[in-house]
Amino acid sequence: MLRRELPSEATAGRVIRLARGRIAPGADDSPLQPIQPWHGRVQPLCWWQEEPVALSLEEQPGEDWPEAREWLARLPESWYALVATSLQVAAWLQNHRFCGRCGTPASRLDAEFAMHCAACGHRNYPRNSPCIITLVTHGESLLLARSPRHPPGRYSTLAGFIEPGEAAEEAVRREVFEEVGLSVGRVSYYKSQPWPFPHSLMLGFFAEAASRRIRIDGVEIADAAWFSPRRLPQLPPLYSISRALIETHLKEVGGRG
């Protein structure tokens, strides 16, 4: 449904209006505004169902503009890529108005997502920050943890940024040990997901724990525990790769019918 080609020649099309992480609802109760002429400030974004789409950054959201996470929770899964692309391109436009090398105001290029500095030639592109996200298991049990940033009662999988020069599998072992004091044996890749809060690329893994003894760090992790597939806490939202990791494990061990 989404075609990753910039509609640079288009002068009209659908528009996504975004401000401070909120997206304006369209007439059809989707994030897309009706077809309209594009002014010079909009950013051509992509093609959606063969219609050109542009991003319009607004100063303030309207009172009825839902948060991006609310849109992701209510929309079909097929819309995820469009919403994620809008959020990440918006963050890039807001954060790269000036050259990161010499500080000169940068100008937007039409043919690609790039901000160009005429003074020194440096270019900035939308940022992707690679992270690992890992479901640690021991037999059928799942290790789930609570970050201080999570809503009350919600537990999730472990996650962390990949360090410079570090392989993703190495990051899995390091993050698990740092956060809950566990060594893991077999590590297997699952799949990836862009996470536009603001610009992470989540690399999903399963990891088998060598023991069940937990030692939480008390900083990034407020609590962690082993859970049975038949007795689970509040879980992450359905649109997240964290939830996909959990649901995949539950189906494999017969915890979901």
Secondary structure by P-SEA (a helix, b strand, c coil): cccccccccccccbbbbbcccbbbbcccccccccbbbbccccccccccccbbbbbbbbcccccccccaaaaaacccccaaaaaaaaaaaaaaaaccccccccccbbbbbccccbbbbccccccccbbbbbbbbbbbbcccbbbbbbcccccccbbbbbbbbbcccccaaaaaaaaaaaaccccccbbbbcccccccccccbbbbbbbbbcccbbbbccccccbbbbbcccccccccccccaaaaaaaaaaaaacccc
